[in-house]
C-alpha cells in the first residue's frame, strides 16, 4: 500500500515551507530533503489584462439594529456558526479563499435545512476547485469570481472580498478568509485556553440591517453577472504544484482572548461601505487626514513605494503635522524570506524618511509566538472611527481588486478593537524578524508542532 511522504520540505521558524507530497512505497526508500529558498507559490498570475470596469455609486446607510464585533483566532468561527445555523432562507458568500472543511460542513448543514446558498469564489488551486465542485454538486449555486483566476472574463486582479449576507438581514464583513488560520475552529466564543486553535489575527463585523444587506447583495450579484455575462473562453484547468504549506505553530496563545461583543443600537448609526476599486481611495485618505489624536493600524504589509499607498501615508503625515501630539502606531505581519527582509528594510527606511514612522515607536511586527500571521486590515481613528475591510495596503488592493469593507464611527466598537490592538502591540516585535532556514524531515512533522496554512493568507494581492 503506497503512503504519503514528503519529497521536499523546507521551513522557516517565521515563515511557511512548501511540502510536495508524492505517492511512493516506503519500503527501501530514503528521501533526502532539499534545501532551497523559501518561496510562495503563485497559483494564478494576477497581472492579467482587465476588462473596463464601471465604478458603482457607494451610498452610506443608516443602521439601527445590532452589530457584532469579533476577531480571529478568538471568536470568528463561533459567530459564523451561530449566524449560519440561524439562517432560514438564504446565504450569499463572496470570498477569496475557501479551504476550511468545517465551514463547508456549515454550508452543507444549511443546504439540508432548505437554505439557498450562493457562492462566488476566486478559484486558484486544485483543492479549492474540488471543494467548489463538491458544494455545487450538493446544491450550492456556485460561480467563479470575475478575476484573473476566471476562465471567462477578468474585471479584477483578485476578487479578494470577504462578504456574507444571511437572510437579506445580516451582513458580515471581515478581513479573514475561510481558511484554517483565518477562521480557526474555536467553538467557544472567545476561545477555550485549554483547547485553543491558534491562527491569524483578523477582525470582522456582523451588521443586522436590511438596507446594508441589500447593498452588498447587489454588489455580489452584480459581480456574479459580470462573470456569467462574460464571453466564453477556452477553459484551462487550474494547475498548481501538488503542494501544501506548513510552518511552525505558535507556542503560546494571545495574552488575552476576546469573545465577540454585541452592540444594540439605540439610535441610527451611519455606515459607509468601502469598496475597491470604487471608493477606497476617494474616502480613506480624507478619513486619515481628518484624524485629530490617533491612528491605529493592523495590516499585513504596507507598500510605501506604491503611488496610492503613498497617498494614504501622506494623509497620515498631514494629520500628524497638524496636531500637537499624535499617536500613530502600526502592527504588520511577518516576513517570509531573506529577500522579503531586505525589501522591508528599504521600506522601513522610506517610511521613516518620508513620513516620520519609526521602527519600534510607530511600527512593530506581530508576535509569531502567539499568532500565525497578522492578516488584519483594520484602521482605528480618534477612538471613534473604525474600518474593517479586506484591503491590504498595496495599489492592487485599493485600485484593481474587488475588495470590501465598512467605515463607521462608534466609540464602543472602536474601544473593542482598540483593546485588541493594544494587546497585540504589547507583545509585538520591535524589529522585523529574519526568517531562518531549516530542513524538516517527515518524522518531524509527525511529531507535531507545525500548522498547515493556506497560500491565499500570505500572497500579496
N, C-alpha and C positions, 0 to 999 in steps of 0.2 A: 504494500500500500504506500503510495507516494505521500510525502508530508511536506509542509511549507517550511522553507528555511530562507535565511537572508543571504542573498548573493553579495550585496554591498550594504554596509551600514556605517554611517558617519554621523556623529552627534556633537553638538556644542553644549556646554553647560547652560548657555543662554539662548541657544537657537536650535531650530529643528534640523534633523538629518533626513536623508532620503533612504528608505529601505525598499529594495526591489525584491519582491517575492518570486521564487522560482520553484516549480514543482519538480522535485528530483527524489531519487531514492537515497535515504540517509546511510544505508549500509555501505561502508567502504568509501564514503565521500568525505572530503575535508575541504571546506570552503574558506579561502583566505579573504578577510575583509579588505577592501581597497580604501586607502586614504586619499581623499580628494577634497577640494574646496567645497564648503557648504554652499548650496545653491537652492533657489526656489524655482520649481518647475513652472513655466508659463504655459498653462493648459490651452488658452486661446489668445492669440495676439490681439491686443486691444487698440491697435493703431489703424484699424480698417477705415476705408472711405465711408463717411457718414452721409446719409440722405439729409436733405434740408428739413429741419425740424422747426415748426412754427410754435413759438413760445405761447403758453397759455396765460390768461389772467389769473392771478392767485389772490383771491379776496381773503380778508380776515373774517373770522367767525366768532360770534359771542356764544360761549358755552355756559350752562347754568346748572349742571347736574353734579357729576363727581369725576375726580381724576385719581388714578392710582399711579404713584411713583414707585419705581423698583430698580433693581440693579443686578448685574451678574458679578460674581457667580452666586450671589446670595439668594435672590428671590425671583429671578426671571422665569424659571420653569414653573414655580408654584403659581404665579399669577397667570401664566399662559395656560396651564392645565385648568385652573379654575374657570377662566373665561371660555376656553374651548369646550369644557364639559357642560357649561351652561348654555351653549349655542343651541338654538331651536330651529332656525330656518336656513341660515347661510353663513359661510366663512369664505372670504376672498383674501388671498395671500399674494403679495408681490415681494419677492425676496431674492437676494443674490446667491446665497448658498443654502442648500438643504441637504444635510448629511446625517442628522441625528435620528436614529431608528425610533427612539421613544417619542419624538414629535410625529413621525409617520404614524405611530400607533394612535396618537390623539386624533389625527385626521381620520384614520380608519374607523375609530370608535364613533366619530361624528357622522360619518357616512352611514354606519349601521343604524343610527338613530333617525335617519332620514334627512340629515342636514346636507344641503347642496354646498359643495366645496369647489372653488375655483382657484387655480394655482398658476401664477406667472413666474417662471423660474429662469434665471440666467444659467443655462446648462453648459458647463465647460469641462466635464470629466465623465468617464465611463460609469463610475459608481452613481453619480448624480443622475445620469441618463437612465440608469437601471431603476433608481428609486422613482423617478418621474414616470417611467413606463409602468411600474407596478401600481402607482397611485392612479394613473389613468385607467388601467385595467380594472381597478377596484371601483371606479365610478367618479373619480375627480375629473373636473373639466380643466385639463392641463394645457397650457400654451407656453411655448418658449418666449422669452423676452426679446424685444426687437433691438438687441445689442450686437456687438461684434461677434458674439457667440452664435447668433442666429444663422440659419442656412437660407433664410428668405430675404431679410431686409435688415439694414443696420441704421438705426436712428441715434443710438447712444453707444459710447465706447463700452460702458458697462451699465447694466441695469442693477444698480448697487443699493437700491432702497430696501427697507425692511418695514413694510406696511401691511397690517392685517385689519380687516373690517369684519366685525361679527354682528349678524342680525340687523345690519343697517343702523346700528346703535352704538357699538363700541368701536373706537378707532385706536389701534395700537401702533405707536411709532417708537422705534428703538434703534440703537446703534449695532446690535448684535445679530448675527446670522442664526440659522437653525443648525448650528454645529455644536459638537460636544463641549467645546470650551466656551462658546459664547452663550449657551443655554445649558449649563451643566445640570445633571439630574439630581438636584437638591429638592426633594419633595416637600421638605419642611420650609415654609416661608421664612426666609432669613437664615436657613441652613442649620443643620444639626452639627455642632462642633465635633461630636464623636464620630460622625459618619458624613464628613464634608467632602463633596466633589469640588476640586479646585478648577479654576478656569480663568478666562479673561475678565478684565474689568470692562463692563458695558453698562449702559443705562437705558431706561425706557419709560414711556408714559402711556397709560391706557386711559383714554378720554371718552366719557359717555356723552355722546352728542350726535343727534341725527343729522344736524347740519354739517358737522365736520366729517362724519362718516360718508355722507352723500358726496362731499367734495372729493375725498380720497378714493371713493369707489369710482367716481367719474374719471379720475386720473388713471387708475389701474385699468379700467375698461377701455379708455382711450389708447393706452399703450398696447393692450391686447389687440385692439383693432388695427393699430399700425402693423403689427406682426401678421395678422390674418389677411389684411388687405394688401400686403406687400407682394411683389412679383415672385413667382416661383423661381427657385434656384436649384441647381444641381446639388443635391444634398451630399455633403461629405460627412461621414460618421465621425463623431468626436473621438479623436485618437490621442491618448496620453500614455506616458510610460506606465507600465504596470507597477506603480509605486505608491508608497504611503509615507507620511511624515511622522516622525517620532522625536520627542525631546524629553529632557529630564523633567520630571514632575516637580512642582514647588514642594519644599519640605515643610512649610508652615501654612497655617491658614491666616487670613487677614486678622489684624489685631482686634477689630470689631466687625461684627456681622450685622447686616442691615435688612430686616424684613421690609416688605413693601409697606407703603403708607397711603391710606385713602383720605382724600380731601373732599369733603362735602361742601359744595359751593353755595354760599348764602346770597350771592349776587352774581350777575353775569360777568364772566371773565373773557377778555378778548384774546383769541388765539390766532396767530399768523402762521399759516403753513409756509414752510421754507423749502422750495424745490430747486433742484438743478436739472436742466440748465436755465430754468425760468426766472427765479428771482433771488437766489442766494446772494449774488454779487450786487444786486440793487438794494438789498435790505441790510445785510450783515455789516458792511463797512460803516454804515450810519449808526447802527446799534453800538458798535465798538467805539466809534468816535465820540458818541454821546456819554460814555461812561464817566462818572464823576469820582468814584472812590476805588473801584476794584474790578478786575477781570481775572477770573479763574478758568483755566482751560485744561481739559484732558483730551489728548489727541494721540493718534497712532504715530504720526510724524508731521512735521511742518517743513515744506519745501520752500524755504525762504527766497531762493533764487528765481522762482517762477512768478511771472508777472501778476496774476490775480492774487496769489498769496502775498506778494509784496504789497498790494493794496490793502489787504487785511492788516498786515503788520504795520503799515504806515498809519492806518486808522488808530491802532493801539498806541502808537507813539504820539500821535496828536492828542489823544485823550490824556495821556500821561504828562505831556508837556504843559497842558492846561490846568493841572492840579498841583496843589501844594504838596500833598503826599498821595501816593497811589500804589495800590497793591496789585501787581501783575505777576501771577505765578502760573507756570505751565508744567504739566506732567506728560511725558512722552512714553511711547512704547520702547521695547527692547530692540537691539541691533542683532543682525543675524550672521554677519561675516566681518572679516578684517577689512574688506573693501567697503562695506557699509560704514564701519567705524571711521575710515579715512574721509569718506564723504560727509559724515556727520560732524567731524571736527571742522571741516571747511564751512559747513552750515552754521555751526555754533559761532565761528569767527565772524561770519556775516551778520548773524542775529545780534551779536554784541556791538559790532562796529556801526551798523546802520540803525539799530533800534534800541540799543542800550539794554538788551536782555542778557543777563549774566548767568553763566552756569552755576548751579548751586543756590544762588539767591533767587533767580527768576525761573530757571529751568532745571527740572530734575527728571529722572527716569524711573519707571515703575519698578517696584521691588519684585524681582523674579523669584525670590524665595517664597513669595506669598501669592503671586499671580503668574499665570502662564504668559500673559501679554496685556498691554493696555490697548484695547481695541475700541475704546470710547471715542466719542466725537462731541464732547459736551462743553458749552460755554456758559458761565455764570457771571452776571454783571450787577454790581452795586447791591448785592444781597436781595435783588428782586427779579432781574431778568434771567430767563432760562432758555437755552437752546439745547434740545435733544434731537439728534439727527443722525444721518448716515454719512455725511460728508467728511471725508478726510481733508486735510489742508494740502491739496495738490490742485493744479489747474484743471486736470481732468475731472476731479471730483466736483468742483464748483461750476464747471462750464461745459463739460462734454458728456458726463454720465447722467443717467436718471438717478436722482437721489431725493430723499425726502426727510423732512424734519418739521418741528413746530417750535415757534418762539412764543413765550408768554411771560407775563410779569406777575409773580405771586410770591410773597415773602415766605410762606410756609413751604412751598415746593422748592424754592431756591435754598432754604435752610436745610431741607432733607438732603439735597445733592451736595450742598456745601460741607455737611458733615462727612459725607463720603470722600469728597476731595481732601479735606483736612486729614482724614485718616490715612489716605493714600500718600499725601505729601509728607507726613510724619516719617514714613518708612522708605520713601523714595530715595533712589541713589543720586548722590550729588555730582557724580561723574558718569559718563556713559561707560558701560562695561565692555571690555574687549572680549568678543566671543572666542572661546577656546576651541581646540580640535581634540577629538577623541575617537578612537576606533572602538566600536562596540560589537562584541560577539553575540550571536543569537542567545547563548546561555545567559548573558547579562540581562537581556530583555525579559527572559522567562523569570528571572529573579525579582522583577518588579522595579519600580522607581522611575518609570517612563510613562508619558502620556502620548496617545495618538492625536494628531492635530490635523485640521483641515487647511489645505493651502490657501483657500479663499480668505481665511482670517489674517493672512500675513502679506499677501501680494499687494503691491502698490497699485491703486486704481484711482 
